[in-house]
């Protein structure tokens, strides 16, 4: 072994021996702790990235003209059952109000992604269930602890009998209720929200505009879904004292009677029906302030057949609006829509 080789071997042995000695292991110094400002910036960056990932994909809207019954059937077949229901939601109508010559707004995407309501509302996280009804965009949003679970179209009060802005609660419910104004008027899946005025959420036709007598009309699917979901009030034995309110219902916003329905502008502006921060601020202010509805009646209510008729449930006032159970007339032969029938 040469001197150079011997020196190298000795040096190697010294290194190994030193590494084996306790307390002599070489350690890497820890990186400096980030400053509070750096930590906050990093957390904000992560939160922003998470929120971007949570955003639904952009929705692209288009117009589709119903040129014939065959074209309508072809459109429904191409969309499938779920897609067709979404088209009805977007246009705030039911199938009975889609006719030849109409222009429908169509879009792709999941149902919640088409909602005008935000996926979450931080101010509602402590509220187990909350139902928001926007007059401006004619839609409802159902929330559980601040998270959107369902949305759908509505038809609120017509110009002469508007649905008042305010905080309501679900009082009582009835699957099938007969009006005291007329025994021919039947209400399905009724959720009463004003016991004295008889205002309710219920199933009835959706013509794509505010058309009710102050009630909030729902599609059949939505009425059936909300019926078991909503909680009713708890009353004392005297049936006059409310022990606990039912699910809160917040009605807010204002319909533009002179402008176009906002969903008609979706192909040009995909945010036309999206609730703005001002809209949501109003809704939360109505809820937190407990704003009471103020009714404006500009046309007389239908006359009762018998003003001495008693209510079927003691102390519970029946809803104001009950649909007529009449077969729809032929639109093409008469030119008259179902919503022109008396008492609607």
C-alpha positions as CSV (number, residue, x, y, z in Angstrom):
1,X,0.0,0.0,0.0
2,X,1.5,3.3,-1.0
3,X,1.7,6.3,1.3
4,X,-1.1,8.1,-0.5
5,X,-3.4,5.0,-0.2
6,X,-2.5,4.7,3.5
7,X,-3.3,8.3,4.2
8,X,-6.7,8.0,2.4
9,X,-7.6,4.9,4.5
10,X,-6.7,6.6,7.7
11,X,-8.7,9.6,6.9
12,X,-11.7,7.5,6.1
13,X,-11.4,5.6,9.4
14,X,-11.2,8.9,11.3
15,X,-14.4,10.1,9.6
16,X,-16.2,6.9,10.4
17,X,-15.0,7.0,14.0
18,X,-16.1,10.6,14.5
19,X,-19.5,9.9,13.1
20,X,-20.0,7.0,15.5
21,X,-19.1,9.1,18.6
22,X,-22.2,10.4,20.6
23,X,-22.8,14.1,20.3
24,X,-20.7,14.4,17.2
25,X,-23.4,13.8,14.5
26,X,-23.7,16.7,12.1
27,X,-27.2,18.2,12.1
28,X,-28.9,20.4,9.6
29,X,-30.1,23.7,11.0
30,X,-33.9,24.2,11.0
31,X,-35.2,26.7,8.5
32,X,-36.2,30.0,10.1
33,X,-39.8,30.2,11.3
34,X,-42.1,32.2,9.0
35,X,-43.2,35.6,10.3
36,X,-46.9,36.0,11.2
37,X,-47.4,38.1,8.1
38,X,-45.9,35.3,5.9
39,X,-48.1,32.7,7.6
40,X,-51.2,34.8,7.0
41,X,-50.3,35.4,3.4
42,X,-49.8,31.7,2.9
43,X,-53.1,30.8,4.5
44,X,-54.9,33.4,2.4
45,X,-53.3,31.9,-0.7
46,X,-54.4,28.4,0.2
47,X,-57.9,29.5,1.0
48,X,-58.1,31.4,-2.3
49,X,-56.9,28.3,-4.2
50,X,-59.5,26.1,-2.4
51,X,-62.3,28.6,-3.2
52,X,-61.3,28.6,-6.8
53,X,-61.3,24.8,-7.0
54,X,-64.7,24.9,-5.3
55,X,-66.3,27.2,-7.9
56,X,-68.7,25.4,-10.3
57,X,-67.6,25.4,-13.9
58,X,-68.9,28.3,-16.0
59,X,-72.4,27.8,-17.5
60,X,-73.0,28.6,-21.1
61,X,-76.6,29.5,-22.0
62,X,-78.3,29.4,-25.4
63,X,-81.7,30.0,-26.9
64,X,-83.9,27.3,-28.4
65,X,-87.0,28.2,-30.3
66,X,-89.9,25.8,-30.1
67,X,-90.9,25.6,-33.8
68,X,-93.3,22.7,-33.5
69,X,-94.5,19.9,-31.2
70,X,-92.0,17.6,-32.9
71,X,-89.2,20.0,-32.2
72,X,-90.2,20.2,-28.6
73,X,-90.2,16.4,-28.2
74,X,-86.8,16.2,-29.9
75,X,-85.5,18.8,-27.5
76,X,-86.8,16.9,-24.5
77,X,-85.4,13.6,-25.8
78,X,-82.0,15.2,-26.4
79,X,-81.9,16.6,-22.9
80,X,-83.3,13.6,-21.0
81,X,-85.6,13.9,-18.0
82,X,-83.2,15.6,-15.7
83,X,-82.0,18.0,-18.3
84,X,-85.6,18.9,-19.3
85,X,-86.5,19.7,-15.6
86,X,-83.4,22.0,-15.5
87,X,-84.7,23.8,-18.6
88,X,-88.1,24.3,-16.9
89,X,-86.2,25.6,-13.8
90,X,-84.2,28.1,-15.8
91,X,-87.3,29.4,-17.6
92,X,-89.5,29.5,-14.4
93,X,-92.2,27.5,-16.1
94,X,-93.9,24.1,-16.0
95,X,-94.4,21.9,-19.1
96,X,-98.0,23.1,-19.6
97,X,-96.6,26.6,-20.2
98,X,-94.2,25.6,-23.0
99,X,-95.9,26.2,-26.3
100,X,-95.2,26.6,-30.0
101,X,-93.3,29.8,-30.8
102,X,-91.7,30.0,-27.3
103,X,-88.0,30.7,-26.9
104,X,-86.4,28.6,-24.2
105,X,-83.1,29.3,-22.4
106,X,-81.1,26.0,-22.3
107,X,-77.9,25.2,-20.6
108,X,-75.7,22.3,-19.5
109,X,-74.4,21.5,-16.1
110,X,-75.5,20.1,-12.7
111,X,-78.7,21.5,-11.2
112,X,-77.0,23.3,-8.3
113,X,-74.6,24.9,-10.7
114,X,-77.6,26.5,-12.5
115,X,-78.8,28.0,-9.2
116,X,-79.0,31.8,-8.8
117,X,-78.3,31.2,-5.1
118,X,-74.7,30.8,-3.8
119,X,-73.6,27.3,-2.7
120,X,-72.9,28.5,0.9
121,X,-74.0,31.5,3.0
122,X,-71.7,32.0,6.0
123,X,-74.3,34.1,7.9
124,X,-76.7,31.1,7.8
125,X,-74.3,28.4,9.1
126,X,-76.0,28.4,12.6
127,X,-79.5,28.1,11.1
128,X,-80.4,24.4,10.7
129,X,-82.9,25.0,7.8
130,X,-83.6,28.2,5.9
131,X,-85.8,28.9,2.9
132,X,-85.0,32.0,0.8
133,X,-87.5,33.2,-1.8
134,X,-86.2,35.9,-4.3
135,X,-88.9,37.9,-5.9
136,X,-86.4,39.5,-8.3
137,X,-85.3,36.2,-9.9
138,X,-88.5,34.2,-9.1
139,X,-86.7,31.3,-7.3
140,X,-86.2,29.7,-4.0
141,X,-83.1,28.3,-2.3
142,X,-83.3,25.7,0.5
143,X,-80.3,25.8,2.9
144,X,-79.1,23.5,5.7
145,X,-76.5,25.1,8.0
146,X,-75.7,27.5,5.3
147,X,-75.2,25.0,2.5
148,X,-77.5,25.0,-0.5
149,X,-79.4,21.7,-0.9
150,X,-82.1,22.5,-3.4
151,X,-83.4,25.3,-5.6
152,X,-86.3,25.8,-8.0
153,X,-88.6,28.3,-9.7
154,X,-91.5,30.1,-8.0
155,X,-94.3,32.4,-9.0
156,X,-94.9,35.0,-6.3
157,X,-97.8,37.5,-6.0
158,X,-99.1,39.3,-9.1
159,X,-98.8,43.1,-9.3
160,X,-102.1,43.8,-7.6
161,X,-101.6,41.2,-4.8
162,X,-97.8,41.0,-4.3
163,X,-96.1,38.6,-1.9
164,X,-94.8,41.0,0.8
165,X,-91.1,41.1,1.7
166,X,-90.5,39.8,5.2
167,X,-89.6,37.0,7.6
168,X,-92.1,34.1,7.7
169,X,-92.1,30.7,9.3
170,X,-93.6,27.4,8.3
171,X,-96.6,27.1,10.5
172,X,-98.5,24.0,9.5
173,X,-98.7,21.8,6.4
174,X,-101.4,19.8,4.6
175,X,-101.0,17.5,1.6
176,X,-104.4,18.3,0.2
177,X,-106.5,21.2,1.3
178,X,-109.9,22.5,0.2
179,X,-110.5,26.2,0.1
180,X,-113.3,27.8,2.1
181,X,-113.8,30.3,-0.8
182,X,-114.8,27.5,-3.1
183,X,-114.9,23.7,-2.7
184,X,-113.6,23.4,-6.3
185,X,-110.3,24.9,-5.3
186,X,-107.8,22.4,-4.2
187,X,-104.3,23.1,-2.8
188,X,-101.5,20.4,-3.0
189,X,-98.5,20.1,-0.7
190,X,-99.4,23.2,1.3
191,X,-96.8,24.8,3.6
192,X,-98.6,27.7,5.4
193,X,-96.3,30.6,6.2
194,X,-98.9,33.2,7.4
195,X,-101.7,31.8,9.5
196,X,-103.8,35.0,9.5
197,X,-103.5,36.0,5.8
198,X,-103.6,32.4,4.6
199,X,-100.4,32.7,2.5
200,X,-98.6,29.4,1.7
201,X,-96.0,27.8,-0.5
202,X,-97.8,25.2,-2.6
203,X,-97.9,23.4,-5.9
204,X,-99.5,25.2,-8.8
205,X,-98.8,26.2,-12.4
206,X,-95.8,28.3,-13.2
207,X,-96.3,30.7,-16.1
208,X,-92.8,32.3,-15.9
209,X,-93.8,35.5,-14.1
210,X,-95.3,36.6,-10.7
211,X,-99.0,35.5,-11.0
212,X,-100.3,34.3,-7.6
213,X,-102.6,35.8,-5.1
214,X,-99.7,36.5,-2.7
215,X,-98.8,32.8,-2.3
216,X,-95.6,31.3,-3.5
217,X,-96.2,28.7,-6.2
218,X,-93.9,25.8,-6.6
219,X,-93.5,23.0,-9.2
220,X,-94.8,19.6,-8.3
221,X,-91.4,18.2,-7.8
222,X,-90.2,21.0,-5.5
223,X,-93.5,21.1,-3.6
224,X,-93.3,17.4,-2.9
225,X,-89.6,17.7,-1.8
226,X,-90.1,20.7,0.5
227,X,-93.2,19.2,2.1
228,X,-91.3,16.7,4.3
229,X,-88.2,18.8,4.5
230,X,-89.8,21.8,6.2
231,X,-90.4,21.8,10.0
232,X,-93.7,23.1,11.3
233,X,-94.4,25.2,14.4
234,X,-94.9,23.8,17.9
235,X,-97.9,25.3,19.7
236,X,-99.1,25.1,23.3
237,X,-102.2,23.3,24.4
238,X,-104.2,26.5,24.2
239,X,-103.4,26.5,20.4
240,X,-102.7,30.2,20.6
241,X,-99.1,30.3,22.0
242,X,-96.2,29.4,19.7
243,X,-93.7,27.4,21.6
244,X,-91.3,27.1,18.7
245,X,-91.4,28.5,15.2
246,X,-91.1,26.3,12.1
247,X,-88.5,26.6,9.4
248,X,-87.8,30.3,8.6
249,X,-88.8,31.6,5.2
250,X,-87.3,34.9,4.0
251,X,-89.0,36.6,1.1
252,X,-86.9,39.5,-0.4
253,X,-86.2,41.5,-3.5
254,X,-88.4,43.3,-6.0
255,X,-89.7,42.3,-9.4
256,X,-89.0,44.6,-12.4
257,X,-92.5,45.0,-13.9
258,X,-91.2,47.1,-16.7
259,X,-88.1,45.1,-17.7
260,X,-87.4,41.6,-19.2
261,X,-87.3,38.6,-16.9
262,X,-83.7,38.3,-15.9
263,X,-83.3,34.7,-17.1
264,X,-84.2,35.9,-20.6
265,X,-80.8,37.7,-20.6
266,X,-78.7,34.7,-19.6
267,X,-77.3,34.0,-23.1
268,X,-75.7,37.5,-23.1
269,X,-75.0,37.7,-19.3
270,X,-74.6,34.4,-17.5
271,X,-74.8,36.2,-14.2
272,X,-78.2,37.9,-14.9
273,X,-80.0,35.8,-12.3
274,X,-77.1,35.4,-9.9
275,X,-78.0,37.0,-6.5
276,X,-75.7,39.9,-5.8
277,X,-74.1,40.8,-2.5
278,X,-76.8,43.4,-2.1
279,X,-79.5,40.8,-2.6
280,X,-78.0,38.5,0.0
281,X,-77.4,41.4,2.4
282,X,-81.1,42.3,2.1
283,X,-82.2,38.7,2.8
284,X,-80.0,38.4,5.9
285,X,-81.2,41.8,7.1
286,X,-84.8,40.8,6.7
287,X,-84.1,37.6,8.7
288,X,-82.0,39.1,11.5
289,X,-84.4,42.1,12.0
290,X,-87.5,39.9,12.0
291,X,-89.1,42.2,9.4
292,X,-92.9,41.6,9.4
293,X,-94.7,41.4,6.0
294,X,-97.0,44.3,5.1
295,X,-99.8,43.3,2.7
296,X,-100.9,45.5,-0.2
297,X,-104.2,44.4,-1.8
298,X,-105.1,46.3,-4.9
299,X,-107.9,44.0,-6.0
300,X,-110.7,42.3,-4.1
301,X,-110.3,38.7,-3.0
302,X,-112.8,36.2,-4.5
303,X,-116.1,36.2,-2.7
304,X,-116.9,33.3,-0.5
305,X,-119.8,31.0,-1.3
306,X,-120.7,30.9,2.3
307,X,-119.2,33.4,4.7
308,X,-120.3,31.3,7.7
309,X,-118.2,28.3,6.7
310,X,-115.9,27.3,9.6
311,X,-112.3,26.2,9.1
312,X,-111.6,22.5,9.1
313,X,-108.8,22.9,11.6
314,X,-109.7,25.0,14.7
315,X,-107.6,28.1,14.9
316,X,-105.8,27.5,11.6
317,X,-106.8,29.7,8.7
318,X,-106.8,28.0,5.3
319,X,-104.6,29.3,2.5
320,X,-105.8,32.0,0.3
321,X,-105.1,30.4,-3.1
322,X,-106.4,27.1,-4.3
323,X,-106.1,26.0,-7.9
324,X,-109.1,24.9,-10.0
325,X,-109.0,21.3,-11.1
326,X,-110.0,21.9,-14.7
327,X,-108.5,20.2,-17.8
328,X,-106.3,22.6,-19.8
329,X,-108.0,24.0,-22.9
330,X,-106.3,23.7,-26.3
331,X,-104.1,26.7,-26.7
332,X,-103.8,26.5,-30.5
333,X,-107.6,26.3,-30.9
334,X,-108.7,28.8,-28.3
335,X,-105.7,31.0,-27.9
336,X,-106.4,31.2,-24.2
337,X,-103.8,30.2,-21.6
338,X,-104.6,28.2,-18.4
339,X,-103.5,31.1,-16.3
340,X,-106.3,33.2,-17.7
341,X,-108.9,31.0,-16.0
342,X,-110.9,32.8,-13.2
343,X,-109.6,32.8,-9.7
344,X,-106.0,32.2,-10.6
